[in-house]
Amino acid sequence: MSLDEYQRKRRFDATPEPPPKLATKSGHRFVVQKHRASHLHYDFRLEMDGVLKSWAVPRGPSLDPADKRLAMQV
């Protein structure tokens, strides 16, 4: 689905989600999103070769580098 079609189908005034914006500068991007699905987890997305690859992190991110976190690619 194209971004134009996605924006046409969405009602941004009815949901708290902001409309998408395309960045003009190139570079690497990452996103960490709190996802309240059937089980609370966090989605970690990392841009690789122009594609956002995604991992589910059940326990969430940590600021302590010694903490180990499971991340499952989805």
C-alpha distances in whole Angstrom, upper triangle without the diagonal:
4,7,8,6,7,10,11,11,12,16,17,21,21,20,21,18,18,15,14,16,15,18,20,23,22,23,23,21,21,20,23,21,24,22,24,23,25,27,27,26,24,21,22,19,20,19,20,19,16,15,15,17,18,22,23,26,28,31,29,30,34,36,38,38,40,38,36,33,31,27,25,22,19
4,5,5,6,9,10,11,12,16,17,20,21,20,21,18,17,14,12,13,12,16,17,20,20,21,21,20,21,20,23,22,24,23,25,25,28,29,29,27,25,22,22,19,20,18,20,19,15,14,15,18,19,23,24,28,30,33,30,31,34,36,39,38,41,39,37,34,32,29,27,24,21
4,5,5,6,9,10,11,14,14,17,18,17,18,15,14,10,8,9,9,13,15,18,18,20,20,18,19,18,21,20,22,22,24,24,27,28,27,26,24,21,21,18,19,17,19,19,15,15,15,18,19,22,24,27,29,31,29,29,32,34,37,36,39,37,36,33,32,28,27,24,22
4,5,5,6,9,10,13,13,17,18,18,19,16,15,11,10,11,11,15,17,20,21,23,23,21,22,21,24,23,25,25,26,26,30,31,30,29,27,24,25,22,23,21,23,22,19,18,19,22,23,26,27,30,32,35,32,32,36,37,40,40,43,41,40,36,35,32,31,28,25
4,5,5,6,9,12,13,17,17,17,19,16,16,12,12,14,14,18,20,23,23,25,25,23,24,23,25,23,25,24,25,25,28,30,29,28,27,24,25,22,24,22,24,24,20,19,19,22,23,26,27,30,32,34,32,33,36,38,41,41,44,41,40,36,35,31,30,27,24
4,5,5,6,10,11,14,15,14,16,13,13,10,9,12,13,17,19,22,22,24,23,21,21,19,21,19,21,20,22,21,24,26,26,25,23,21,22,20,21,20,23,23,19,18,17,20,20,23,24,27,28,31,29,29,33,35,38,38,40,38,37,33,32,28,27,25,22
4,5,5,8,8,12,13,13,14,12,11,7,8,10,12,16,18,21,22,24,24,21,22,20,22,20,22,21,23,23,26,28,27,26,25,22,23,21,23,22,24,25,21,20,19,22,22,25,26,28,30,32,30,30,34,35,38,39,41,39,38,35,34,30,29,27,25
4,6,8,10,12,14,14,17,15,14,11,12,14,16,19,21,25,26,28,27,25,25,24,26,24,25,24,25,25,28,30,29,29,28,25,27,25,26,25,28,28,24,23,22,25,25,28,29,31,33,35,33,34,37,39,42,42,45,43,41,38,37,33,32,30,27
4,7,9,12,12,13,15,14,14,12,13,16,18,21,24,27,27,29,28,25,25,23,25,22,24,22,23,22,25,27,27,27,26,24,26,24,26,25,28,28,25,23,22,24,24,27,27,29,31,33,31,32,36,38,41,41,44,41,40,36,35,32,30,28,25
4,6,9,9,9,12,10,10,9,11,14,16,20,23,26,26,28,27,24,23,21,22,20,21,19,20,20,23,25,24,24,23,22,23,22,25,24,27,28,24,23,21,23,23,25,25,27,28,31,28,30,33,35,38,39,41,39,38,34,33,30,29,27,24
4,5,6,7,10,10,10,9,12,15,18,22,24,27,29,30,29,26,25,23,23,21,21,20,21,21,24,26,25,26,25,23,25,24,27,27,30,31,27,26,24,26,25,28,27,29,30,32,30,31,34,36,39,40,43,40,39,36,35,32,31,30,27
4,5,5,7,7,7,6,10,13,16,19,22,25,26,27,27,23,23,20,21,19,19,19,20,21,24,26,24,24,23,22,24,23,25,25,28,30,26,25,23,25,24,26,26,28,28,30,28,28,31,33,36,37,40,38,37,34,33,31,30,29,27
4,6,8,9,9,10,13,16,19,22,25,28,29,30,30,27,26,23,24,21,21,21,21,23,26,27,26,26,25,25,26,26,28,29,32,33,30,28,26,29,27,29,29,30,31,32,30,30,33,35,38,40,42,40,40,36,36,34,33,32,30
4,7,9,10,11,15,18,22,24,27,30,31,32,31,28,26,23,23,20,20,19,19,20,23,25,23,25,24,24,26,26,28,29,32,34,31,29,26,28,27,28,27,29,29,30,28,30,33,34,38,39,41,39,38,35,35,32,32,31,29
4,5,8,10,13,16,20,22,26,28,29,29,28,24,23,20,20,16,16,16,15,17,20,21,20,21,20,20,22,22,25,26,29,31,28,26,23,25,23,25,24,25,25,27,24,26,29,30,34,35,38,35,35,31,31,29,28,28,25
4,6,9,12,15,19,21,24,26,27,27,26,22,21,18,17,14,14,14,15,17,20,21,19,20,18,18,20,21,23,25,28,30,27,25,23,24,22,24,23,23,24,25,22,23,26,27,31,33,35,32,32,29,29,27,28,27,25
4,7,9,12,15,17,21,23,24,24,23,19,18,15,15,12,13,13,14,16,20,20,18,18,17,16,18,17,20,21,25,26,23,22,19,21,19,21,20,22,23,24,21,22,25,26,30,31,34,31,31,28,27,25,25,24,22
4,6,9,13,15,18,20,21,22,21,18,17,15,16,14,15,16,18,20,23,24,22,21,19,18,19,18,20,20,24,26,22,21,19,21,20,22,22,24,25,26,23,23,26,27,31,32,35,32,32,29,29,27,27,26,24
4,7,10,13,16,18,20,21,21,18,18,16,17,16,18,18,20,21,25,26,24,23,21,19,20,18,20,20,23,24,21,20,18,21,21,23,23,25,27,28,25,26,29,29,33,34,37,35,34,31,31,28,28,26,24
4,7,10,13,15,16,18,17,14,15,13,16,15,18,18,20,21,25,26,24,23,20,18,18,16,17,16,20,20,17,16,15,18,18,21,22,24,26,27,24,24,27,28,32,32,35,33,32,29,29,26,26,24,22
4,6,9,12,14,15,16,13,15,14,17,17,20,21,23,25,28,29,27,25,22,20,19,17,17,16,19,19,16,16,15,19,19,22,24,25,28,29,26,25,28,28,32,32,35,34,33,31,31,27,27,25,24
4,6,9,10,13,13,12,14,14,18,18,22,22,25,26,30,30,28,26,23,20,19,16,16,14,17,17,13,14,14,17,19,22,24,26,29,30,27,26,29,29,32,32,35,34,33,31,31,27,27,25,24
4,6,8,10,11,10,13,14,17,19,22,23,27,28,32,31,29,27,23,21,19,16,15,13,16,16,13,14,14,18,19,22,25,26,29,30,27,25,28,27,31,30,34,33,32,30,30,27,27,25,24
4,7,10,12,12,16,17,21,22,26,27,30,32,35,35,33,30,27,24,22,19,18,15,17,17,14,16,16,20,22,25,28,29,32,33,30,28,31,30,33,32,36,35,35,33,33,30,30,28,27
4,7,10,11,14,16,20,22,26,27,31,32,36,35,33,30,26,24,21,18,16,14,15,15,13,15,16,19,22,24,27,28,32,32,29,27,29,28,31,30,34,33,33,31,32,29,29,27,27
4,7,9,13,16,19,22,25,27,30,31,35,34,32,29,25,22,20,16,14,11,12,12,10,13,14,17,19,22,25,27,30,31,28,26,28,27,30,28,32,32,31,29,30,26,27,24,25
4,7,10,13,17,20,23,25,29,30,33,32,30,27,23,20,17,14,11,9,10,10,9,12,12,15,17,20,23,24,28,28,25,23,25,24,26,25,28,28,28,26,26,23,24,22,23
4,7,11,14,17,21,22,26,27,30,29,27,23,20,17,14,11,8,6,8,9,9,10,10,12,14,16,19,20,24,25,22,19,21,21,23,22,25,25,24,22,23,20,21,18,19
4,7,10,13,17,19,22,24,27,26,23,20,17,14,11,8,6,5,9,11,9,10,8,11,12,14,17,18,21,22,19,17,19,19,22,21,24,23,23,21,21,18,19,17,18
4,7,10,14,15,19,21,24,22,20,17,13,10,7,5,4,6,10,13,12,11,8,9,10,11,13,14,18,18,15,13,16,16,19,18,21,20,20,17,18,15,16,14,15
4,6,10,12,16,17,21,19,17,14,10,8,6,5,7,9,12,16,14,12,9,10,9,10,12,12,15,16,13,12,15,16,19,19,22,20,19,17,17,14,15,14,14
4,7,9,13,15,18,16,13,10,7,6,5,6,9,12,15,19,17,15,12,12,10,10,10,10,12,13,9,9,12,13,16,17,19,17,17,14,15,12,14,14,14
4,6,10,12,15,14,11,9,5,5,7,8,12,14,18,21,19,17,13,13,11,11,10,10,12,13,10,10,14,16,19,19,22,19,19,16,16,13,15,14,14
4,7,9,13,11,8,6,5,6,9,12,15,18,21,24,23,20,16,16,13,12,10,10,10,11,8,10,13,16,19,20,22,19,18,15,15,14,15,16,15
4,6,9,8,6,5,5,7,10,12,16,19,22,25,23,20,16,16,12,12,9,10,10,11,10,13,16,19,21,23,24,21,20,16,16,14,14,15,13
4,7,6,5,7,8,10,14,16,20,23,25,28,27,24,20,19,16,15,12,12,11,12,12,15,18,21,23,25,26,23,22,18,18,16,16,17,16
4,5,6,8,10,11,15,17,20,23,25,28,27,23,20,19,15,14,11,13,11,14,14,17,20,24,26,27,28,24,23,19,18,16,15,16,14
4,7,9,12,14,17,20,23,26,28,31,30,26,23,21,18,16,13,14,12,14,15,19,22,25,27,28,29,25,23,20,18,17,16,18,16
4,6,10,12,16,18,22,25,27,30,29,26,22,21,17,15,11,11,8,11,12,16,18,22,23,25,25,21,20,16,15,15,14,16,15
4,7,10,13,16,20,23,26,29,28,25,21,20,16,14,10,9,7,8,9,13,15,19,21,22,23,19,18,15,14,14,14,16,15
4,7,10,13,16,20,22,25,25,22,18,16,13,10,7,6,4,6,6,10,13,16,18,19,20,16,15,12,11,10,11,13,13
4,6,10,13,17,19,23,22,19,15,14,10,8,6,5,6,8,5,8,11,14,17,17,19,16,15,11,11,9,11,12,12
4,6,10,13,16,19,18,15,11,10,7,6,5,6,9,11,8,10,13,16,18,19,20,18,16,13,12,9,10,10,9
4,7,10,13,16,16,13,10,8,6,5,6,7,11,12,9,9,12,15,17,16,19,16,15,12,11,8,10,9,10
4,7,9,13,12,9,6,5,4,6,9,11,14,16,13,13,16,17,20,19,21,20,18,15,14,11,11,10,10
4,6,10,10,8,5,5,7,9,12,13,17,18,16,14,17,18,20,19,21,20,19,16,16,12,13,11,12
4,7,6,5,4,6,9,12,15,17,20,22,19,18,21,21,23,22,25,24,22,20,19,16,16,13,14
4,5,5,6,7,10,13,17,18,22,24,22,20,23,23,25,23,26,25,23,21,20,17,16,13,14
4,6,8,10,13,16,20,22,26,27,25,24,26,27,29,27,29,29,27,25,24,20,20,16,17
4,7,9,13,16,20,22,26,27,25,24,27,27,29,28,30,30,28,26,25,21,20,17,17
4,6,10,13,16,19,22,25,23,22,25,26,28,27,29,28,26,23,22,18,17,14,13
4,6,10,13,16,19,21,19,18,21,23,25,24,26,25,23,20,19,15,15,11,11
4,7,11,13,17,19,17,17,20,22,24,22,24,23,20,18,16,12,11,8,8
4,7,10,13,15,14,14,18,20,22,21,23,20,18,15,13,9,8,6,6
4,6,10,12,11,12,15,18,19,18,20,17,15,11,9,6,5,4,5
4,6,9,9,11,14,17,19,18,19,16,14,10,8,5,5,6,7
4,6,5,7,11,14,15,15,16,13,11,7,6,5,7,9,10
4,6,9,12,15,16,17,17,13,12,8,7,7,9,12,12
4,7,9,13,13,14,14,11,10,7,8,9,11,14,16
4,7,10,12,13,14,11,10,8,9,9,12,14,15
4,7,9,10,12,9,10,7,10,10,13,15,17
4,5,7,9,7,9,8,11,12,16,18,20
4,6,9,8,11,11,15,15,19,21,23
4,5,6,9,11,14,16,20,22,24
4,5,8,10,13,15,18,20,23
4,6,10,13,15,19,21,24
4,6,10,13,16,19,22
4,7,10,13,16,19
4,6,10,13,16
4,7,10,13
4,7,9
4,6
4
